[in-house]
Amino acid sequence: MHHISTRKEADKQMREMIENVFDDVAVDILYGVSAIGTKFCVYRVNMESGYIEPEAIPDDPIRVKDTAPAVRWELDVMTIEGRKRLLEVVGHIKTMCGPL
């Protein structure tokens, strides 16, 4: 969590997984969760536009750049706020998948 390279790799993996399943998704919004320890980041993809949140930060080939800021993993599953957010995501997924 403290290293730029760890967060950068986690972000890269999430975006690659999203691309891998994109054509097979039958709901309007695709969610993904990247967890590092108890901290997590929620990824949200609008399947119509292809827009991914959080937005990608382009790398810089000549200087060190934090392309996946630690603040993205500020939610903690061990806190009330973190559990609430995770349950909101699960609830939305259940609602979307109900008609399937």
N, C-alpha and C positions, 0 to 999 in steps of 0.2 A: 504494500500500500504506500509505503514511503518512497519507493523508487519509481522514477519516471518510466523506466523500461518495463517494469511489472504492469503498470497501468496501461501503457501503450500496447503491450502484447494482449492484455485482457480485452481492450477495446477492439483491436484487430481481429481477435478470435470471434467476438460477438458479431461484428460486421460480416465476417466470412460465413458464419453460420446462418445469418439472415439471408445472405445471397443464395446459400445452398438450398434453403427451403422456400424461398420467395414464390416460385411458380406453383407450389403445391398448397399454398394457404387458401382456405375457403372462407375466412372471416375478414371483416373490414380493417381490423387492427391486429397486428402481430406484436406480442410482447416477448421480451427476453429479459432475463435477470443475470447480471454479472455479479458474483459474490467473491469478495476477498476477505476471508475470515468471516466475521459477523457483519461486515459492512457490505452494502450492495448498491448497485446502480440499475435502474429500470430503463430498458430500451423499449421504444415504442415506434412501430413502423406503420404508416398510413399506406395500406395496400393499394389504394387508388393512385396516389401520387408517387409512392416509393420513398417518401420523405422519412428519414430516420432521426429520432430524438434519443439522446442528445446529438446535436449536430457534430459532424466530424470536423476536426481541426487539422488542416493540412500540415504535413511535416515540412521542415526546412532543411534542405540538403547541406547548408553551410554553418548552421549553428544548432545548439541544443534547444529544442522546443518541447514544451509539455503539451502533447497532443491529447492527453486524457487526464485533465486536472483531478487531483484528489477529491475536490469538492463534489465530484460526480458520485463518489462512493460515501457520501456523508450519512446516508440512512443506515441505521443499525438494527438488525433483526431483534436485538435484545432490548430495544426501547419501545415504548408505546407508539411513538410516531412511526418508527420503522415497521412494526407489526401492522399498524393501521394501513400504511401505504401498500404493503404486500397483500393484505386482505382485500384492499380496493382492486388491485390488479386481478387477483383470483376471482373476485366477484364479477368484474367486467368480462373476463374470459368465459366464465360460466354462462353469463347472459348471452354473449355472442354465440356460444356453442349450443345453447338450448335448442334452437330450431334445426340444427344439423342432424 
